[in-house]
Amino acid sequence: MSKRGPRPVHFVCIGSDPDKAPDFVSKSIQAASQDEAASFFFEQTGIKAKVIHGPYRPKRAQVIENTRTLKFSDKPQQKAIYNDWEVNVLFLKEPENHAYLLLIKRVDGKKQPTPKGTIVVPVSDLRFI
């Protein structure tokens, strides 16, 4: 599910503490303007911002669909075909009747990039060789 609306505006404020001369303090601060970001930076650190970079809008974090733990079974791996790909199948204990796939090559010889990410599918979707 995606969040609607504009992403928040951030500024990077950088300042140096006179007591600790070589050390710089930097923070990413969410604010509507540079002046507001400078005042928030001063409130948080007690240091005046010497340089302010921005505005920028950071990317939203992507949520991975299957953030579950995979438990492999003791069954030996087998070869199968899945969506025109020859794959090595590693059977899983959890989720039950599912398999983790390792892509080998295209069956039809087409030049397509290998899909990225973890591929866990039901065993019923596989054609074993």
CORFEN-V348812 format. One record per residue. RES is the residue in one letter. PHI is phi in whole degrees, -180 to 180 (NA if undefined). OMEGA is omega as a letter, one per 30 degrees, with the letter a starting at -180 (* if undefined). BURIAL is 1 if it has 16 or more other C-alpha atoms within 10 Angstrom, else 0. Layout:
# CORFEN-V348812
RES	PHI	OMEGA	BURIAL
RES	PHI	OMEGA	BURIAL
This chain:
# CORFEN-V348812
M	NA	a	0
S	-103	l	0
K	-89	l	0
R	-94	l	0
G	103	a	0
P	-71	l	0
R	-75	a	0
P	-68	a	0
V	-92	l	0
H	-121	l	1
F	-129	l	1
V	-103	a	1
C	-105	a	1
I	-129	l	1
G	-148	l	1
S	-123	l	1
D	-85	a	0
P	-62	l	0
D	-73	a	0
K	-117	a	0
A	-52	a	0
P	-80	a	0
D	-90	l	0
F	-110	l	0
V	-118	l	0
S	-132	l	1
K	-146	l	1
S	-93	a	1
I	-123	l	1
Q	-85	a	1
A	-156	a	1
A	-85	a	0
S	-145	l	0
Q	-66	a	1
D	-63	l	0
E	-64	l	0
A	-63	l	1
A	-63	a	1
S	-69	l	0
F	-63	l	1
F	-61	l	1
F	-66	l	0
E	-63	a	0
Q	-78	a	0
T	-112	a	0
G	77	a	0
I	-123	l	1
K	-78	l	1
A	-74	l	1
K	-90	a	0
V	-133	l	0
I	-128	l	1
H	-104	l	0
G	136	g	0
P	-82	l	1
Y	-145	l	0
R	-119	a	0
P	-67	l	0
K	-66	l	0
R	-76	l	0
A	-70	l	0
Q	-88	l	0
V	-93	l	0
I	-77	a	0
E	-63	a	0
N	-109	a	0
T	-98	a	0
R	-95	l	0
T	-86	l	0
L	-98	l	0
K	-119	a	0
F	-84	l	1
S	-88	a	0
D	-86	l	0
K	-63	l	0
P	-70	l	0
Q	-71	a	0
Q	-132	l	0
K	-97	l	1
A	-153	l	1
I	-119	l	1
Y	-140	l	1
N	50	l	0
D	64	l	0
W	-118	l	1
E	-82	a	1
V	-133	l	1
N	-93	a	1
V	-107	l	1
L	-111	a	1
F	-75	a	1
L	-113	l	1
K	-79	l	0
E	-129	f	0
P	-69	a	1
E	-68	a	0
N	59	l	0
H	-126	a	1
A	-138	l	1
Y	-95	a	1
L	-109	l	1
L	-115	a	1
L	-75	a	1
I	-107	a	0
K	-161	l	1
R	-76	l	1
V	-77	a	0
D	-87	l	0
G	80	l	0
K	-69	l	0
K	-93	l	0
Q	-128	l	0
P	-68	l	0
T	-68	l	0
P	-60	a	0
K	-91	l	0
G	98	l	0
T	-85	a	0
I	-114	l	0
V	-120	a	1
V	-133	l	1
P	-66	a	0
V	-62	a	1
S	-66	l	0
D	-83	a	0
L	-101	l	1
R	-112	a	0
F	-78	a	0
I	-91	*	0
